[in-house]
Amino acid sequence: MSEKPTAARESFGNVAPKLAELSDEVLFGDIWERPQLSKRDRSLVTCAALIALGKTEQMNFHIPRAIANGVTPDELVELTTHLAFYAGWPNAMSTVSKLKELGVAANNGA
């Protein structure tokens, strides 16, 4: 296990060191680096899965990461609107609350 401090190790490494190691080395070190999907696309897929599963607590990390990976606020809002009909209205509404909390809003007003 690498000793360099990472977001996972700083966030929860003292509670679950092996999970932090796997997050760093397998999830973000391998899976997120595979060339078959861009990081932008992986972020869209991840955000869609979190919305569908109602995992709003994980959005605190993944929504800013999605924006850093090139997903626009408009796209996140549209993703949420689209998934309201496939993943459930309550999941979409919880996501809207999380987007608001994180300061993400659509620019197009539609």
TIMI-2910 file (N, C-alpha, C, CB; in pm, 1 decimal, decimal comma, always signed):
<rs>
+----------+----------+----------+----------+----------+----------+----------+----------+----------+----------+----------+----------+------+
!      n_x !      n_y !      n_z !     ca_x !     ca_y !     ca_z !      c_x !      c_y !      c_z !     cb_x !     cb_y !     cb_z ! resn !
+----------+----------+----------+----------+----------+----------+----------+----------+----------+----------+----------+----------+------+
!    +84,3 !   -118,4 !     +0,0 !     +0,0 !     +0,0 !     +0,0 !    +88,3 !   +123,9 !     +0,0 !    -95,6 !     +0,3 !   +121,8 !  Met !
!    +59,0 !   +216,1 !    -88,7 !   +132,5 !   +341,6 !    -97,4 !   +108,6 !   +424,4 !    +27,6 !    +91,5 !   +420,4 !   -223,0 !  Ser !
!   +209,1 !   +496,5 !    +69,6 !   +197,0 !   +577,2 !   +190,7 !   +159,2 !   +722,0 !   +163,1 !   +325,8 !   +573,4 !   +266,8 !  Glu !
!   +153,5 !   +761,2 !    +34,9 !   +117,7 !   +899,5 !     +4,3 !    -26,7 !   +925,4 !    +47,6 !   +136,0 !   +929,3 !   -147,4 !  Lys !
!    -53,4 !  +1041,6 !   +105,4 !   -191,0 !  +1071,1 !   +146,2 !   -280,5 !  +1092,3 !    +24,6 !   -194,8 !  +1195,3 !   +236,8 !  Pro !
!   -396,5 !  +1032,3 !    +27,9 !   -494,1 !  +1045,8 !    -79,8 !   -626,4 !  +1088,3 !    -18,2 !   -509,6 !   +912,5 !   -160,6 !  Thr !
!   -719,7 !  +1126,7 !   -103,1 !   -851,5 !  +1167,4 !    -53,6 !   -917,2 !  +1054,1 !    +24,7 !   -942,2 !  +1210,5 !   -170,4 !  Ala !
!   -909,5 !   +932,5 !    -26,5 !   -970,9 !   +818,8 !    +43,7 !   -902,8 !   +793,8 !   +177,1 !   -964,5 !   +692,2 !    -42,6 !  Ala !
!   -771,7 !   +794,6 !   +177,4 !   -699,7 !   +767,7 !   +303,1 !   -723,7 !   +877,9 !   +405,2 !   -549,1 !   +753,2 !   +276,7 !  Arg !
!   -731,9 !  +1000,7 !   +358,5 !   -758,3 !  +1110,9 !   +451,0 !   -902,5 !  +1108,8 !   +500,1 !   -728,1 !  +1244,8 !   +384,0 !  Glu !
!   -995,2 !  +1068,0 !   +414,1 !  -1136,4 !  +1070,1 !   +448,9 !  -1175,8 !   +955,7 !   +541,8 !  -1219,5 !  +1064,5 !   +323,8 !  Ser !
!  -1133,4 !   +832,4 !   +509,0 !  -1179,0 !   +718,9 !   +589,3 !  -1072,7 !   +612,3 !   +612,3 !  -1297,0 !   +656,1 !   +523,9 !  Phe !
!   -950,3 !   +641,6 !   +575,7 !   -842,4 !   +544,4 !   +591,3 !   -816,5 !   +502,5 !   +734,1 !   -718,0 !   +599,3 !   +534,7 !  Gly !
!   -842,3 !   +590,5 !   +828,9 !   -821,2 !   +553,7 !   +969,0 !   -930,4 !   +459,5 !  +1019,7 !   -816,3 !   +679,1 !  +1056,1 !  Asn !
!  -1044,5 !   +456,3 !   +954,1 !  -1154,6 !   +368,0 !   +992,6 !  -1147,3 !   +236,9 !   +914,9 !  -1290,5 !   +437,0 !   +968,8 !  Val !
!  -1125,8 !   +246,2 !   +784,1 !  -1125,2 !   +129,5 !   +696,6 !  -1005,2 !   +137,2 !   +601,9 !  -1258,1 !   +119,9 !   +616,4 !  Ala !
!   -885,4 !   +107,7 !   +652,1 !   -765,8 !   +125,5 !   +570,0 !   -763,4 !    +39,9 !   +443,7 !   -645,1 !    +95,0 !   +651,5 !  Pro !
!   -812,2 !    -82,5 !   +449,1 !   -811,1 !   -167,1 !   +329,3 !   -908,1 !   -113,1 !   +224,5 !   -847,5 !   -312,8 !   +365,4 !  Lys !
!  -1025,1 !    -64,8 !   +267,5 !  -1121,0 !     -6,1 !   +174,8 !  -1062,0 !   +118,9 !   +108,5 !  -1252,3 !    +28,6 !   +248,0 !  Leu !
!   -989,7 !   +198,3 !   +185,0 !   -923,0 !   +316,3 !   +128,6 !   -817,7 !   +274,6 !    +26,5 !   -858,1 !   +400,8 !   +240,5 !  Ala !
!   -741,3 !   +171,7 !    +58,8 !   -639,9 !   +120,7 !    -33,8 !   -704,5 !    +71,6 !   -163,1 !   -559,3 !     +6,9 !    +31,7 !  Glu !
!   -812,3 !     -5,9 !   -151,6 !   -882,0 !    -56,3 !   -270,0 !   -942,2 !    +57,7 !   -351,2 !   -991,4 !   -155,2 !   -229,3 !  Leu !
!   -996,1 !   +157,6 !   -282,3 !  -1051,9 !   +274,0 !   -352,0 !   -944,5 !   +343,6 !   -434,3 !  -1114,1 !   +372,9 !   -251,6 !  Ser !
!   -830,6 !   +365,2 !   -372,3 !   -721,0 !   +434,8 !   -439,7 !   -659,9 !   +352,9 !   -552,1 !   -614,0 !   +470,7 !   -340,2 !  Asp !
!   -627,9 !   +228,7 !   -523,5 !   -548,7 !   +150,3 !   -617,2 !   -631,5 !    +78,2 !   -722,2 !   -467,7 !    +51,0 !   -542,5 !  Glu !
!   -749,1 !    +28,3 !   -684,9 !   -829,7 !    -46,5 !   -781,7 !   -931,0 !    +45,5 !   -849,4 !   -902,2 !   -164,0 !   -712,7 !  Val !
!  -1017,0 !   +108,8 !   -770,1 !  -1123,1 !   +190,2 !   -828,6 !  -1066,5 !   +309,8 !   -905,9 !  -1217,9 !   +238,9 !   -719,3 !  Leu !
!   -990,7 !   +395,1 !   -835,3 !   -940,8 !   +516,2 !   -901,1 !   -807,4 !   +495,2 !   -972,3 !   -926,3 !   +626,7 !   -799,7 !  Phe !
!   -729,8 !   +397,7 !   -929,8 !   -601,2 !   +372,0 !   -993,8 !   -610,7 !   +284,9 !  -1117,5 !   -509,0 !   +308,4 !   -896,7 !  Gly !
!   -714,6 !   +201,1 !  -1124,3 !   -729,9 !   +111,1 !  -1238,2 !   -858,6 !   +140,0 !  -1315,2 !   -728,6 !    -34,0 !  -1191,3 !  Asp !
!   -972,4 !   +118,0 !  -1253,5 !  -1101,1 !   +127,8 !  -1323,3 !  -1121,3 !   +265,5 !  -1386,7 !  -1215,7 !    +98,2 !  -1226,6 !  Ile !
!  -1102,4 !   +372,9 !  -1310,1 !  -1123,6 !   +507,5 !  -1363,5 !  -1021,2 !   +544,9 !  -1469,9 !  -1119,1 !   +608,8 !  -1251,3 !  Trp !
!   -911,6 !   +472,1 !  -1479,7 !   -806,7 !   +503,3 !  -1576,6 !   -816,3 !   +421,3 !  -1704,7 !   -672,4 !   +481,6 !  -1514,1 !  Glu !
!   -910,0 !   +329,4 !  -1711,8 !   -924,2 !   +248,3 !  -1833,6 !   -965,8 !   +337,9 !  -1949,5 !  -1028,1 !   +133,9 !  -1813,0 !  Arg !
!   -906,9 !   +317,9 !  -2067,5 !   -931,1 !   +408,8 !  -2179,8 !  -1063,4 !   +388,1 !  -2253,2 !   -820,8 !   +395,5 !  -2276,9 !  Pro !
!  -1135,9 !   +281,9 !  -2224,4 !  -1257,5 !   +252,8 !  -2300,5 !  -1368,9 !   +355,3 !  -2277,5 !  -1307,9 !   +115,2 !  -2264,6 !  Gln !
!  -1368,0 !   +421,3 !  -2164,6 !  -1461,0 !   +531,6 !  -2136,7 !  -1379,7 !   +649,9 !  -2087,0 !  -1570,5 !   +490,1 !  -2031,4 !  Leu !
!  -1419,4 !   +769,4 !  -2129,0 !  -1353,2 !   +889,0 !  -2077,4 !  -1393,5 !   +909,7 !  -1931,2 !  -1389,6 !  +1014,3 !  -2163,3 !  Ser !
!  -1315,3 !   +987,7 !  -1860,1 !  -1351,2 !  +1019,6 !  -1721,3 !  -1484,0 !  +1094,5 !  -1717,1 !  -1239,9 !  +1103,7 !  -1653,6 !  Lys !
!  -1509,7 !  +1177,2 !  -1817,7 !  -1636,8 !  +1248,5 !  -1826,0 !  -1752,4 !  +1149,0 !  -1833,7 !  -1638,4 !  +1342,9 !  -1948,3 !  Arg !
!  -1739,2 !  +1050,6 !  -1922,2 !  -1843,4 !   +949,4 !  -1936,4 !  -1857,4 !   +866,7 !  -1808,8 !  -1812,9 !   +858,0 !  -2055,4 !  Asp !
!  -1746,0 !   +830,8 !  -1749,0 !  -1752,0 !   +755,5 !  -1622,7 !  -1824,1 !   +837,1 !  -1514,9 !  -1609,2 !   +717,9 !  -1574,9 !  Arg !
!  -1800,2 !   +967,8 !  -1513,2 !  -1869,4 !  +1052,8 !  -1416,3 !  -2019,4 !  +1055,2 !  -1441,4 !  -1813,7 !  +1194,8 !  -1421,1 !  Ser !
!  -2060,2 !  +1065,8 !  -1567,9 !  -2203,5 !  +1063,0 !  -1600,3 !  -2266,9 !   +931,2 !  -1556,2 !  -2225,0 !  +1083,9 !  -1751,5 !  Leu !
!  -2199,3 !   +820,8 !  -1586,3 !  -2250,8 !   +688,9 !  -1548,6 !  -2258,9 !   +677,3 !  -1396,2 !  -2161,2 !   +576,3 !  -1606,9 !  Val !
!  -2156,3 !   +721,9 !  -1327,6 !  -2153,3 !   +713,5 !  -1181,8 !  -2263,7 !   +798,4 !  -1121,0 !  -2016,7 !   +757,6 !  -1127,9 !  Thr !
!  -2280,1 !   +920,4 !  -1167,9 !  -2386,9 !  +1006,3 !  -1116,1 !  -2523,6 !   +946,0 !  -1143,9 !  -2377,9 !  +1146,3 !  -1177,5 !  Cys !
!  -2541,4 !   +887,7 !  -1262,2 !  -2668,7 !   +822,8 !  -1293,8 !  -2696,1 !   +707,2 !  -1198,5 !  -2668,9 !   +772,6 !  -1438,8 !  Ala !
!  -2594,6 !   +627,4 !  -1171,3 !  -2612,0 !   +515,3 !  -1078,6 !  -2645,5 !   +564,9 !   -937,9 !  -2485,0 !   +428,8 !  -1075,1 !  Ala !
!  -2578,1 !   +669,3 !   -893,6 !  -2606,2 !   +723,8 !   -760,1 !  -2748,3 !   +778,4 !   -751,2 !  -2505,7 !   +834,3 !   -725,2 !  Leu !
!  -2793,9 !   +845,1 !   -856,4 !  -2931,1 !   +895,8 !   -859,2 !  -3028,6 !   +779,1 !   -854,5 !  -2955,8 !   +982,5 !   -985,5 !  Ile !
!  -3006,8 !   +679,7 !   -940,4 !  -3097,3 !   +565,4 !   -947,7 !  -3104,9 !   +489,9 !   -815,5 !  -3053,3 !   +471,2 !  -1058,0 !  Ala !
!  -2993,0 !   +481,3 !   -746,6 !  -2989,0 !   +408,6 !   -619,3 !  -3024,1 !   +495,3 !   -499,3 !  -2852,5 !   +349,3 !   -599,0 !  Leu !
!  -3039,8 !   +625,9 !   -522,3 !  -3072,3 !   +716,4 !   -411,9 !  -2957,6 !   +738,2 !   -314,5 !  -3190,2 !   +663,8 !   -337,2 !  Gly !
!  -2836,3 !   +728,7 !   -362,5 !  -2717,4 !   +741,4 !   -277,1 !  -2666,3 !   +885,2 !   -274,6 !  -2606,2 !   +647,2 !   -325,7 !  Lys !
!  -2749,1 !   +975,7 !   -222,1 !  -2713,8 !  +1117,5 !   -225,6 !  -2589,2 !  +1150,6 !   -144,1 !  -2829,2 !  +1199,3 !   -175,5 !  Thr !
!  -2558,7 !  +1072,9 !    -40,9 !  -2440,3 !  +1105,1 !    +39,6 !  -2312,2 !  +1094,0 !    -42,0 !  -2432,2 !  +1012,9 !   +161,1 !  Glu !
!  -2309,7 !  +1006,0 !   -141,2 !  -2192,1 !   +989,5 !   -225,8 !  -2179,4 !  +1100,9 !   -329,4 !  -2197,1 !   +855,1 !   -295,4 !  Gln !
!  -2287,4 !  +1175,2 !   -350,4 !  -2285,9 !  +1283,1 !   -449,2 !  -2197,5 !  +1399,4 !   -406,0 !  -2427,0 !  +1332,7 !   -474,1 !  Met !
!  -2172,9 !  +1413,3 !   -276,6 !  -2084,0 !  +1520,0 !   -229,6 !  -1946,4 !  +1509,1 !   -294,2 !  -2070,8 !  +1515,3 !    -76,8 !  Asn !
!  -1903,1 !  +1389,1 !   -321,6 !  -1774,8 !  +1366,4 !   -388,3 !  -1790,9 !  +1364,1 !   -540,2 !  -1712,3 !  +1235,0 !   -340,2 !  Phe !
!  -1891,0 !  +1291,3 !   -588,3 !  -1898,4 !  +1263,6 !   -731,8 !  -1952,5 !  +1378,7 !   -816,5 !  -1983,3 !  +1144,1 !   -753,8 !  His !
!  -2037,0 !  +1463,3 !   -763,3 !  -2085,5 !  +1576,5 !   -843,6 !  -1972,6 !  +1676,0 !   -871,6 !  -2202,2 !  +1647,8 !   -771,5 !  Ile !
!  -1897,7 !  +1719,5 !   -770,4 !  -1783,2 !  +1807,3 !   -803,0 !  -1680,8 !  +1738,3 !   -893,5 !  -1714,1 !  +1853,5 !   -674,1 !  Pro !
!  -1660,6 !  +1607,8 !   -874,2 !  -1567,7 !  +1533,9 !   -959,7 !  -1619,3 !  +1532,9 !  -1102,9 !  -1548,2 !  +1389,0 !   -908,1 !  Arg !
!  -1749,8 !  +1515,2 !  -1120,7 !  -1808,2 !  +1515,4 !  -1255,4 !  -1784,3 !  +1649,7 !  -1323,5 !  -1959,6 !  +1485,0 !  -1249,3 !  Ala !
!  -1804,5 !  +1757,0 !  -1250,7 !  -1781,4 !  +1890,5 !  -1306,9 !  -1633,7 !  +1907,1 !  -1343,5 !  -1825,0 !  +2000,9 !  -1206,3 !  Ile !
!  -1545,2 !  +1860,6 !  -1257,1 !  -1401,9 !  +1866,9 !  -1287,0 !  -1366,7 !  +1782,4 !  -1409,4 !  -1320,3 !  +1820,0 !  -1166,0 !  Ala !
!  -1444,8 !  +1677,2 !  -1433,1 !  -1421,0 !  +1589,3 !  -1548,3 !  -1492,8 !  +1636,8 !  -1673,8 !  -1464,8 !  +1448,0 !  -1515,6 !  Asn !
!  -1554,1 !  +1755,9 !  -1669,8 !  -1611,2 !  +1814,3 !  -1789,8 !  -1761,9 !  +1804,2 !  -1804,8 !  -1550,0 !  +1752,5 !  -1904,6 !  Gly !
!  -1830,7 !  +1745,0 !  -1708,4 !  -1976,8 !  +1741,2 !  -1712,2 !  -2026,6 !  +1879,1 !  -1669,9 !  -2034,9 !  +1627,5 !  -1618,9 !  Val !
!  -2119,3 !  +1935,8 !  -1743,7 !  -2167,8 !  +2070,0 !  -1711,5 !  -2282,1 !  +2063,2 !  -1609,9 !  -2214,4 !  +2142,7 !  -1839,4 !  Thr !
!  -2304,6 !  +2172,7 !  -1538,2 !  -2421,4 !  +2177,1 !  -1450,2 !  -2551,8 !  +2149,3 !  -1525,3 !  -2429,6 !  +2312,6 !  -1381,8 !  Pro !
!  -2565,8 !  +2203,5 !  -1646,3 !  -2685,4 !  +2176,6 !  -1726,8 !  -2703,0 !  +2026,8 !  -1750,8 !  -2677,3 !  +2250,8 !  -1861,3 !  Asp !
!  -2593,4 !  +1958,5 !  -1778,7 !  -2601,9 !  +1814,0 !  -1803,0 !  -2640,5 !  +1737,7 !  -1677,3 !  -2469,2 !  +1761,4 !  -1856,1 !  Glu !
!  -2590,4 !  +1779,3 !  -1562,3 !  -2628,0 !  +1713,8 !  -1436,5 !  -2775,9 !  +1733,9 !  -1405,8 !  -2542,9 !  +1767,4 !  -1320,8 !  Leu !
!  -2825,6 !  +1854,0 !  -1430,9 !  -2968,1 !  +1881,7 !  -1409,2 !  -3052,2 !  +1801,9 !  -1508,2 !  -2997,7 !  +2033,5 !  -1423,2 !  Val !
!  -3009,8 !  +1796,8 !  -1634,0 !  -3083,7 !  +1719,6 !  -1734,8 !  -3080,7 !  +1570,6 !  -1703,8 !  -3025,9 !  +1744,8 !  -1874,3 !  Glu !
!  -2967,6 !  +1520,8 !  -1659,1 !  -2956,5 !  +1381,2 !  -1617,0 !  -3056,8 !  +1351,1 !  -1506,9 !  -2813,7 !  +1350,0 !  -1569,0 !  Leu !
!  -3066,2 !  +1440,3 !  -1409,8 !  -3159,7 !  +1424,2 !  -1298,5 !  -3303,6 !  +1425,7 !  -1347,6 !  -3138,7 !  +1534,3 !  -1194,3 !  Thr !
!  -3335,5 !  +1518,8 !  -1435,8 !  -3471,1 !  +1528,9 !  -1490,6 !  -3505,9 !  +1402,2 !  -1568,1 !  -3484,4 !  +1653,3 !  -1582,1 !  Thr !
!  -3414,9 !  +1356,6 !  -1650,5 !  -3437,4 !  +1236,2 !  -1729,6 !  -3460,2 !  +1115,1 !  -1638,6 !  -3318,3 !  +1210,9 !  -1823,6 !  His !
!  -3377,5 !  +1101,5 !  -1536,7 !  -3386,2 !   +984,4 !  -1449,7 !  -3507,9 !   +987,0 !  -1357,1 !  -3260,8 !   +973,4 !  -1367,2 !  Leu !
!  -3571,7 !  +1102,0 !  -1342,4 !  -3693,5 !  +1106,3 !  -1261,3 !  -3795,3 !  +1006,2 !  -1312,7 !  -3753,8 !  +1247,5 !  -1261,2 !  Ala !
!  -3796,9 !   +983,8 !  -1443,2 !  -3894,9 !   +895,0 !  -1504,9 !  -3848,8 !   +749,8 !  -1510,4 !  -3926,3 !   +942,8 !  -1643,8 !  Phe !
!  -3722,7 !   +724,9 !  -1485,4 !  -3669,1 !   +589,0 !  -1489,5 !  -3627,9 !   +539,0 !  -1351,2 !  -3550,1 !   +583,1 !  -1583,5 !  Tyr !
!  -3583,2 !   +628,3 !  -1265,7 !  -3531,6 !   +588,5 !  -1134,6 !  -3620,7 !   +633,4 !  -1019,8 !  -3393,2 !   +644,1 !  -1115,0 !  Ala !
!  -3722,9 !   +711,7 !  -1051,5 !  -3817,1 !   +752,2 !   -947,7 !  -3808,6 !   +899,5 !   -913,6 !  -3794,1 !   +671,8 !   -824,4 !  Gly !
!  -3926,6 !   +955,4 !   -897,2 !  -3938,0 !  +1096,7 !   -863,0 !  -3867,0 !  +1131,4 !   -732,7 !  -4083,2 !  +1135,4 !   -853,2 !  Trp !
!  -3885,3 !  +1051,3 !   -625,7 !  -3816,3 !  +1085,1 !   -499,9 !  -3664,2 !  +1088,9 !   -514,1 !  -3853,9 !   +985,1 !   -392,4 !  Pro !
!  -3607,0 !   +997,6 !   -591,5 !  -3461,8 !  +1001,1 !   -611,9 !  -3419,6 !  +1127,6 !   -684,4 !  -3415,8 !   +878,5 !   -690,6 !  Asn !
!  -3498,8 !  +1169,0 !   -783,6 !  -3467,3 !  +1292,5 !   -856,0 !  -3479,6 !  +1413,4 !   -763,8 !  -3560,0 !  +1309,1 !   -977,9 !  Ala !
!  -3582,8 !  +1416,0 !   -683,4 !  -3602,1 !  +1530,7 !   -593,2 !  -3491,1 !  +1537,4 !   -488,0 !  -3740,0 !  +1522,0 !   -523,8 !  Met !
!  -3447,1 !  +1422,6 !   -439,2 !  -3334,2 !  +1421,7 !   -345,1 !  -3207,6 !  +1471,9 !   -412,9 !  -3311,4 !  +1280,0 !   -288,7 !  Ser !
!  -3191,1 !  +1436,4 !   -539,4 !  -3074,3 !  +1483,3 !   -614,7 !  -3080,9 !  +1633,4 !   -637,5 !  -3064,2 !  +1410,4 !   -749,1 !  Thr !
!  -3199,6 !  +1684,6 !   -668,3 !  -3215,0 !  +1829,5 !   -685,4 !  -3173,6 !  +1901,7 !   -556,6 !  -3362,1 !  +1865,3 !   -723,4 !  Val !
!  -3213,4 !  +1848,6 !   -442,8 !  -3172,5 !  +1908,4 !   -315,3 !  -3021,4 !  +1906,1 !   -300,0 !  -3238,1 !  +1835,0 !   -197,8 !  Ser !
!  -2959,7 !  +1795,2 !   -339,4 !  -2814,1 !  +1783,9 !   -329,6 !  -2745,6 !  +1879,3 !   -427,5 !  -2769,6 !  +1639,0 !   -356,7 !  Lys !
!  -2798,1 !  +1890,0 !   -549,6 !  -2741,2 !  +1984,4 !   -646,9 !  -2748,0 !  +2127,0 !   -592,8 !  -2815,9 !  +1975,0 !   -782,4 !  Leu !
!  -2861,2 !  +2160,7 !   -533,4 !  -2877,4 !  +2294,3 !   -475,0 !  -2776,8 !  +2315,6 !   -362,4 !  -3021,3 !  +2313,8 !   -422,5 !  Lys !
!  -2764,0 !  +2216,4 !   -274,7 !  -2668,4 !  +2225,0 !   -163,7 !  -2526,1 !  +2244,8 !   -213,4 !  -2675,6 !  +2099,4 !    -77,7 !  Glu !
!  -2493,2 !  +2181,2 !   -325,3 !  -2358,1 !  +2190,3 !   -381,8 !  -2339,8 !  +2310,1 !   -474,3 !  -2325,8 !  +2063,8 !   -457,3 !  Leu !
!  -2445,3 !  +2389,1 !   -491,7 !  -2434,8 !  +2508,8 !   -573,4 !  -2439,4 !  +2482,9 !   -722,2 !  -2310,3 !  +2579,4 !   -541,0 !  Gly !
!  -2501,2 !  +2372,6 !   -761,9 !  -2511,8 !  +2337,5 !   -903,7 !  -2652,1 !  +2372,9 !   -950,4 !  -2480,7 !  +2185,5 !   -928,1 !  Val !
!  -2661,3 !  +2450,4 !  -1057,4 !  -2791,5 !  +2487,5 !  -1113,7 !  -2779,1 !  +2496,1 !  -1264,5 !  -2842,4 !  +2622,3 !  -1055,0 !  Ala !
!  -2889,3 !  +2467,7 !  -1332,0 !  -2890,8 !  +2478,6 !  -1479,3 !  -2882,1 !  +2624,9 !  -1518,5 !  -3019,4 !  +2413,6 !  -1539,9 !  Ala !
!  -2817,5 !  +2650,6 !  -1628,4 !  -2801,9 !  +2785,9 !  -1679,1 !  -2906,2 !  +2821,2 !  -1784,9 !  -2663,7 !  +2803,2 !  -1736,2 !  Asn !
!  -2971,2 !  +2718,4 !  -1840,1 !  -3061,4 !  +2743,7 !  -1952,3 !  -3202,6 !  +2779,6 !  -1910,9 !  -3065,9 !  +2624,6 !  -2040,5 !  Asn !
!  -3240,3 !  +2753,5 !  -1785,5 !  -3371,5 !  +2790,9 !  -1736,3 !  -3485,2 !  +2709,2 !  -1791,8 !  -3395,8 !  +2931,4 !  -1765,5 !  Gly !
!  -3458,5 !  +2607,2 !  -1872,0 !  -3565,4 !  +2526,4 !  -1931,2 !  -3605,3 !  +2412,7 !  -1840,3 !  -3522,6 !  +2471,6 !  -2065,9 !  Ala !
+----------+----------+----------+----------+----------+----------+----------+----------+----------+----------+----------+----------+------+
</rs>
